[in-house]
Each structure stands twice: as structure tokens, then as C-alpha cells.
Amino acid sequence: MIQNILIAVSGLGHAEEMLKTLKELPSIQQAKVTVLHVVPPQSTAESMTMKWEEGGKILANAIQSLALNPSQVSSILRQGEPKDVVCQVADEIDADLIIMGSRGLKRLQSILANSVSQYVFQLSSRPMLLVKDDIYVKNIKRIMVAMDNSDASKHCLNLALFLIRDIKGGELILTHVITDLGGEPTSTQVTPEQHPVLAAAAAEAKKQGVQPRCVLSMGKPGEKICRLAEELNVDLLLIGSPDRRPSIAKSFVDLDRLLGSSLSDYVRINATCPVLLARTAAA
């Protein structure tokens, strides 16, 4: 399911460390990796030459740091707007996963700072693993999936099952947050395993030989998901990010989504572990 990985490197952050951790998983070991560094446009030929040389060194250092099998890794050094080039290269290599560092900026800050990871997250339909600068990357043992009735969360479940299936001592945690007290059974009425959303997800996991742990809670989804991830010492959090924008708006950053109450946006900013965001449909 994950055969081609694109990692965008800038010389800073934990993206390379995250990829090294991922490559230790049996399910990822055969995946091919493309390491990308983008040189932004420069005003003079001299500065362009300097940035080009600097970019080559960043790529070389990243590849050396990753210590991957040479037959499984390739590198791309390209000039252009980083946010556009990452999306273009992801399409060119048909990436199954994009890995990027993130400063974890708040929504309005992301717009004002022209955040590359925020832009790519908005416009790419491909699964994206965001690694904030201020988190500690751990070996992946506990994977948590935030479940609801969306196709995006089911896609996350499938990705999690793919990742965890051969992890020795691995644990899959399925969580659902109840927000509409009148529309679904509460945690006082059913056990987590009996709740329709978690029961369906658990049944799918068991079909694939994984015995999950189900956690049901009540409250604001973003806050609850982030708190649970921290309390349960989760190493990787997966959450669906349904794309509700029409295709004609793909060339614009969705201010309504950024400034609104997007669950996935809240989680990517506030979670204390790496967050893998996934959608279902191609852009």
C-alpha cells in the first residue's frame, strides 16, 4: 500500500528521523524513497548559484543521514516555489505518502507565514505525514486511529493496519469521540467495543489478524484526540481529512477551512506525536 515515499527536506526538522523510524517497519522496508529539496527563486544569478550548491549539500546530508539502500533511494533538486514543487513531484512519482516537517503554526499564522506544509496539506489528496519541529520521534509501537463514519477515517484504518501488521508487540488503538449526545449512544450506554463506529472498525482489524484496543470518549473531538494520544503514549496518530472544497478552488488556499473549525487542522497543530493525515479521493 505504501510503495513510493516522497520526503521533502530543508536541512532542519525531524522529517528524516521520521522516515528512518518508518523504514524500520517490515511493511515499509521495501518502499522506494524520493528525497526532494526545492531551491526557491532568487533575484540574482550569484544567489541562485549559492542556493543551488547549498541545496545539493542538504540533499547529500539527508541521504547520508537516512542510510538507505542505494537501490531504494533517489534524489531530486529542483528550482521553484517549494509548495508547488512538492505537489508536482508527488504527482510525478505517484507518491503513496508525503513526509514533511512542520513548525506547527496556528492557522492564521500558517497563512501569513506562507507555510509550505499547510499549503501541501490543503492541495494534495495524498496521505501526508507531518512531523512538528517540537516533538520527539519514537519507534512506532502504538498507532492510534481517530474513527468516525467517513471514508477518510476508513482509509486511515487501512493504512494503520498496513503499518502495524508485522510490528512485534505493536498496538492498534481505535478511538471515537461522541459529540452529538442525542444522535448516538453515549459511553454510559455502551462499551467502546459495542459502539457502532468502533465495532465496525474493530471487526475489520480482526479480519486482518489485529486485535485492537477501543477507546470511547465524549467532548470536543480535537482536544480529546490530542489528549488521548498523549495519555496513551501514542507514537503515530492517523486522522482522516475529508476534502470538502470543489475542484475549481484547488488553486486557492481554503480560508474558510483554515480559519474554521477543521478537526484535522486542530490535531496537526496540537498533537504531541507525528500525525498522518489521509483523504480518499484524488485531487
C-alpha positions in Angstrom: 0.0 0.0 0.0 2.9 2.4 0.6 5.5 1.7 -2.1 6.6 5.2 -3.0 7.5 7.8 -0.4 8.3 11.4 -1.0 10.3 13.2 1.7 10.8 17.0 1.4 13.9 18.1 3.2 15.1 21.6 4.1 18.0 20.9 6.3 16.0 21.4 9.5 13.4 19.4 11.5 12.6 15.8 12.1 11.4 14.5 8.7 14.5 12.4 8.1 14.3 11.0 11.6 10.7 10.1 11.0 11.5 8.3 7.7 14.3 6.3 9.4 11.8 5.2 12.0 9.2 4.2 9.4 11.8 2.3 7.4 12.3 0.0 10.4 8.7 -1.3 10.0 8.5 -4.5 8.0 5.7 -3.2 5.8 7.7 -0.2 4.7 11.2 -1.7 4.3 10.8 -2.3 0.5 9.3 1.1 -0.2 11.2 3.4 -2.6 12.1 6.8 -1.3 12.5 10.1 -3.3 14.3 12.8 -1.3 13.4 16.3 -2.6 14.9 19.7 -1.9 13.5 22.8 -3.6 15.5 25.9 -4.3 13.3 29.0 -4.1 13.6 31.6 -6.9 16.4 34.1 -6.4 16.9 37.6 -7.5 20.4 37.3 -8.8 22.5 34.6 -10.6 25.0 34.7 -7.8 22.5 34.0 -5.1 20.9 31.3 -7.3 24.3 29.6 -7.7 24.8 29.7 -3.9 21.4 28.3 -3.1 21.8 25.6 -5.7 25.1 24.5 -4.1 23.6 24.7 -0.7 20.6 22.6 -1.8 22.9 19.9 -3.2 24.7 19.7 0.2 21.3 19.5 2.0 20.3 16.6 -0.2 23.6 14.8 0.2 23.4 15.2 4.0 19.8 13.9 4.1 20.7 10.8 2.0 23.7 10.1 4.2 21.6 10.5 7.3 18.9 8.2 6.1 21.5 5.5 5.3 19.1 3.8 2.9 19.8 1.0 0.4 21.1 2.9 -2.7 18.7 0.9 -4.9 15.7 2.3 -3.0 16.5 6.0 -2.9 16.7 8.7 -5.5 17.1 12.5 -5.1 15.6 15.5 -6.8 17.0 19.0 -6.6 14.6 21.5 -8.3 14.0 25.2 -8.6 10.6 26.8 -7.9 8.1 27.6 -5.3 8.5 24.9 -2.7 4.8 24.4 -2.0 4.1 24.0 -5.7 7.0 21.7 -6.5 6.3 19.3 -3.6 2.8 18.7 -5.0 4.1 18.4 -8.6 6.8 15.9 -7.7 4.3 13.9 -5.6 2.2 13.5 -8.7 5.1 12.7 -10.9 6.3 9.8 -8.8 2.8 8.8 -7.8 3.7 9.1 -4.1 1.8 6.9 -1.7 3.0 9.1 1.2 4.4 12.6 1.6 6.6 13.3 4.7 7.3 16.9 5.7 8.4 18.8 8.7 6.0 21.3 10.2 6.5 24.3 12.5 3.1 23.6 13.9 1.9 27.1 13.3 -1.6 28.2 14.2 -4.0 28.5 11.3 -3.7 32.3 10.7 0.0 32.2 11.3 0.3 29.5 8.7 -1.3 31.7 6.1 0.7 34.8 6.9 3.9 32.8 7.0 3.1 31.1 3.7 3.6 27.6 5.3 4.7 25.1 2.8 3.4 22.1 4.7 0.0 23.8 5.2 -0.3 24.5 1.5 0.6 21.0 0.5 -1.8 19.6 3.1 -4.6 21.7 1.6 -4.0 20.9 -2.0 -2.7 17.3 -2.1 -5.0 14.3 -2.0 -2.2 12.0 -1.0 -1.6 10.8 2.6 0.7 13.2 4.4 2.8 12.6 7.5 3.6 15.9 9.3 6.4 15.9 11.9 6.5 19.1 14.0 9.8 20.6 15.0 9.0 20.4 18.7 8.1 16.7 19.0 10.2 13.6 19.9 10.1 10.9 17.2 9.9 7.5 18.8 10.0 3.9 17.5 6.5 3.1 16.2 4.7 0.6 18.5 1.4 2.3 19.3 -0.7 3.5 16.4 -3.9 5.4 17.1 -6.7 6.0 14.5 -9.4 8.6 15.1 -12.6 6.9 13.8 -15.9 8.2 12.6 -18.2 7.2 9.8 -16.3 8.9 7.0 -14.5 7.2 4.1 -11.4 9.1 5.1 -11.2 7.5 8.5 -11.7 4.1 7.0 -8.8 4.8 4.7 -6.7 5.7 7.8 -7.7 2.4 9.4 -6.5 0.5 6.3 -3.2 2.5 6.4 -2.8 1.7 10.1 -3.4 -2.0 9.6 -0.8 -2.0 6.8 1.7 -0.3 9.0 1.1 -2.4 12.2 0.6 -5.8 10.8 4.2 -7.0 11.3 5.2 -4.8 14.3 6.3 -7.1 17.1 4.4 -6.0 20.2 2.6 -3.4 18.3 -0.8 -2.0 19.5 -3.6 -0.5 17.4 -5.8 1.9 19.3 -9.2 2.9 17.8 -10.8 5.9 19.2 -14.1 7.7 18.7 -15.3 10.9 20.3 -19.0 11.4 20.9 -20.2 15.0 20.3 -23.9 14.6 19.5 -25.4 13.3 22.7 -28.8 13.0 21.1 -27.7 11.3 17.9 -25.7 8.3 19.0 -25.2 6.0 22.1 -23.1 7.5 24.8 -20.2 5.9 26.7 -22.5 5.3 29.7 -24.9 3.3 27.5 -22.4 1.0 25.6 -18.9 -0.2 26.0 -16.3 1.0 23.4 -16.4 -2.4 21.7 -20.2 -2.1 21.3 -20.3 1.4 19.8 -21.3 1.1 16.1 -18.3 3.1 14.7 -15.7 1.3 16.8 -17.3 -2.1 16.5 -17.1 -1.9 12.7 -13.5 -0.8 12.8 -12.5 -3.5 15.3 -14.2 -6.1 13.1 -12.1 -5.0 10.1 -8.9 -5.1 12.2 -9.7 -8.6 13.5 -10.3 -9.8 9.9 -6.7 -8.8 9.2 -5.4 -10.5 12.3 -5.0 -7.4 14.5 -6.6 -7.3 17.9 -7.3 -3.6 18.6 -7.9 -1.6 21.7 -11.1 0.6 21.6 -11.4 3.9 23.4 -14.7 5.8 23.5 -14.8 9.4 24.9 -17.0 12.4 24.9 -16.3 16.1 24.3 -14.6 18.3 21.7 -13.0 15.9 19.2 -9.8 17.8 18.5 -9.0 18.3 22.2 -10.0 14.7 23.1 -8.0 13.1 20.3 -4.8 15.1 21.2 -5.2 14.4 24.9 -5.8 10.6 24.4 -2.7 10.4 22.1 -0.6 12.0 24.8 -2.1 10.0 27.7 -1.8 6.7 25.8 1.8 7.5 24.7 0.9 7.1 21.0 3.8 7.0 18.6 1.8 7.8 15.4 -1.7 9.3 15.0 -3.8 8.8 11.9 -6.8 11.0 11.2 -9.0 11.4 8.1 -9.2 14.8 6.4 -12.2 14.9 4.1 -11.8 17.3 1.3 -14.9 19.4 1.0 -13.7 22.0 -1.5 -14.8 22.0 -5.2 -12.1 21.2 -7.7 -12.3 24.7 -9.1 -10.9 26.0 -5.8 -7.9 23.8 -5.8 -5.6 26.6 -6.8 -6.5 28.7 -3.7 -5.9 28.1 -0.1 -9.2 27.5 1.6 -9.5 30.3 4.1 -12.8 29.0 5.4 -11.2 25.7 6.2 -8.1 27.3 7.6 -9.9 29.7 9.8 -12.8 27.5 10.7 -13.1 24.6 13.0 -11.3 21.9 10.9 -10.7 18.9 13.1 -7.6 17.7 11.2 -6.1 21.2 11.3 -6.5 21.4 15.1 -4.9 17.9 15.5 -2.0 18.6 13.2 -1.2 21.8 15.2 -1.7 20.5 18.7 -0.8 16.8 18.7 2.4 15.8 20.6 3.2 13.0 18.2 3.6 12.7 14.4 0.3 13.0 12.5 -0.6 11.1 9.3 -3.5 12.8 7.5 -5.3 11.0 4.8 -8.0 11.7 2.3 -9.8 9.2 0.0 -10.3 10.8 -3.4 -7.7 12.0 -5.8 -7.4 15.7 -6.4 
